[in-house]
């Protein structure tokens, strides 16, 4: 059910009855069913279920349901369909024809008067609907196709060759930005995701942390052109606390982390952020010292 994508000004919002009391957590789900009472003529009713309850209640119209209702897309035995819900929804009802087929849009900002993305026409649910994945859920599934890698840096000088007073550099080439898109089988809208390394954090293991922004990644090289070096002042020894040795460390633990950013959008909607945990690599780094010694000549 491919949707038509264009922007409109939102002006139509459906409200049925008084709002839920403050702090209420009960959720209503309402759909349309044909029923007959005592063998009478078939009658179209709005049938609602309160979350966590086994019984349903019938209303002559959706406007009689004693809560604020919003449209939402779900699925029943007939496939994708629309129904009423008391849960928050980004869907906006733009019109319903005589057969109950509704034209729905998505308000990505959730603000009255904001832009509406025209999506598609959906038939009314005729049995209790099941939820379809949210745009965020679909974006997560799409983003999960990308394996956010862990840093695999080099250190210059390499472990075992570090010397106090001499800079050590992190040499790394972070992965290029990644993007992907798909047409949602549930809504017909195109979902896009993007992710990239926003920054690199280097914890040098001695209390100092360096944050390297994306625009400086080309400077992550070794001596002599590297821009992000670090100097250790105290050597490490196999037995900490010895003469001139670090009092507690037998080696410095350098942790290099990729700080990721990710975002998604549906159709021509605004981009929204998706939190992605950092990926990190830790390396042990031993530091020696060079001590000049005066010797007799001749």
N, C-alpha and C positions, 0 to 999 in steps of 0.2 A: 504494500500500500504506500507507494512513494508519495512523499508530500511535496506541496508547492512551497517554496521558500521565498518569502518577501516580508518586508517590515510594515507594520501598521501601528497606529496609536491605539492602545488598549482603552476601550470605553465600556465594555460589557462585562459585568461581574455578577454572578448569581448568588443571592443570599436568601436562605430559607429559614424564617423563624428567628428566634433569639439566639444569641451566642451561648456557648458552653460557659458554665460558671468558672470563675478564676480557679486555676489549679486542677480543673477536671482533666482526666486522662482517658476517659472512655471514648472509643472510636466507633463511629457508625459507618457501615457499608450498606449502600442501597442500590438496588438494581430493579429492573422491570420484569414482571411476570404476568402471565395470563392465568386467571383463576376463575372458578365458578363456585357459587355458594348454593348448596342444596339443589344442585342440578340446574341452576339458573343459567342465564346467558353468560358466556365468557366475558370476563372483565379484566381490563388492564390495571394492575396495581403497582405501586412502588413498595417493594419488599425490603425491609431493613433488618440487619442483624447488629447487635451491640457486641463489640469485641469481648470474647470470653464467655458468651452466653449461647445456649443451644437453641433457644426459641427465636423466631423471627416475628416481626410485626408488619402488618400491611397498612398502607396509607393510600388514600384515593389519588393523591398527587404528591410530588416531591416537596411542594411548598408546605405540606402539613407536617413534615418531619420536624420535630422540635429542636433542631440544631442548625448551625450554619453548615451548608454543604458546598463542596467544590467539585468540579469534574475531575476525573482521573481516567487513565487508560489501563485496562487490565485484560484478562483473557478468560473466556469460558469455553464451553464445548464448541462454540461456533468460531473460535479464534479470537483475534483482537476485538475489543469492544470498549465502550465507555460506560462509566457508572458514577454515582455520587458518593462522596466520602466526607467525613468531618475532619480528616487529617489535612494538614497543610499540603497544598499542591501548586505547582507552577503552571498547570494547565488552565486555560481560559476558554469558556464556551462562547463561540462566536455565532452560533445559530443551530437550530434543530428543525429538520423537515417533518412532514406528517408521518413518516415511517420511523421516526426516532433516530434517524441518522444525524449525527452532530458533526459540525465543523469545529475542530479544536485547534487552538494555538498554544504556544509555550511562551510565557513571559519570563525570560532568563533573569530579570532583575527582581521580579516579584513585587513590582510597584505599580499601582493603578496609574494609568496614563503612560506607562512605559512602552517600549517596543514589543510587538508581538510577532513571533515567528509563526507564519501559517504553516501548519503541518499536514493534516489530512482529515478526511471524513471517516468517522467510525460508527458502526451500528451500535445501538444500545445493548448492553449486556442483558441477556434473558435468563440467566441463572447466576448464582453467586460467583463473582469473578475472583480469579487469583491475581496476585500482584505480578506485574512485569518488572524486570530489573530497572532501576532508576538510571538516568543518564550517567550519574557518577559511578554506579556499579559497572555499567558497560565500559566506561572510560577506564576504570581500574583493570577490567579484564583485558582490554586492548593494551594498556600500558604494561601489563604483566608479561606480554610477549617479548619485551625487551629485558634482557638480563643485565641489570645495572652492575657493571664490573667493579672489582676491587682494584685499587691502585697497585701497580707493579713497578715502583720506581727504582732507580739506581742511586747510590750515594757516591759522591766524588769529593774526597778520596773514599774508596770502598771501606767496608768494615775491616778493622784490623790495621788500617793505615792512617787513622785519625790522629792528629797531634794538637795539643793545646796551643791556642793562639793562632791556629790556621783555620781558615774557613772550610766548612763542609757544605756541599750543595746537594739539593734534591734535583735529580734529573728525571723528567717525566713528560709524557705526551698524552694528556687526557683524551678520552674518546670524543669524536665529533657529536654534535647534537643529533638526536634521533626523533623522528616523527612518524606517525601512522594514522590512518583513518579507516573507517568502515561505515556502511549504511546499516543502521540499527534494524534488525529483523522485527523489532517490537513497535517502533514508532515511524520507521521510514526515513528518519533524519540522519544526516551525516555527522558522525562523531569524530573529532580530531583530538589527538594527544601529541604533546611535545615534551621532551625532557632533555636536560643537558647538565653538565657539571657547572654549577654556578660559581664555585670557589674551591680552592684546596687549602686545607688547614694542616699545618705541620706543627706537631707538639714535639719539641726537641728533647724532652725528657729531663730537662733541668729547670723547668718552670717557665720557660719561654715558649710562646706560641706565635707562629707567623701565619697570617691569612693572605692568600694569593688570589686576587680576582681574576675572572676569566680573561680579561683583556691583557693580562700579564703572563698568560700561559706560555707564549713563545719565548719568554725569558727563563724558563725552567731548564737551564743547561748548566753544564759544569764549568770548571775554571778554564779560561779566564772571563768568559762572557756571561756567566750566570749572575742573575740579579738577586737571588735569594739565598745567600749564604749565612752560616751561623758559626760562631766561634765559641768553643768550650774552653773554660778557664781552668778546670780541674781535671786531672787525669783519673782514669778508673783503673782499679787493680782487682785481681782475682779474689783477694781478701780485702774487702772494704775497710777503711779506717786506718790503713797503714801510713807510713811516712809519705806525705804529700799526696795521698790518695783521697778519693771521694769518701766521705765518712760512711755512706750507706749503700752506694751503688757499685756493683761490679762491672756494669756497663750501662750506657744510656739507652733507654727504650724510646726510639723515635717512632711516632705514630703519624702516618700520612693519611688524611681523610678526603674523599671526594664529597663535597656538599652539593647535593642534587636539588634541582628545581624541576617541577613538572606542572603542566597545566592541561586543561581540556576545554572544549566547547562543543555545543550542539548546533548545527546549522550555522547561521550567521550571528549567533548569540555571543555574549561577552565571554572572554576567557576566565576560567576559574582555576585556582591553584589546587594541586593535589600534593599533600605532604609525602615525601619520599625519604626514608632514613638514609643517613650517610653510610658509605662503605669505606672501610679502613684497612690499612696494612701496617703492621708493626715490625720493626727490625731492631735487633740489638746492635749497639755501636760502641766499640771499645776505643778509648782515647788514651794515647800515650803522651809523653812529654820529651822534649829534647832539652837537655841541660848542658850548657857549654862548660867545658873543663879546661882550665889553664894548665898547660904542661910545659916543662922546661925544654928549652931548645939548645941543642948542642951537646 
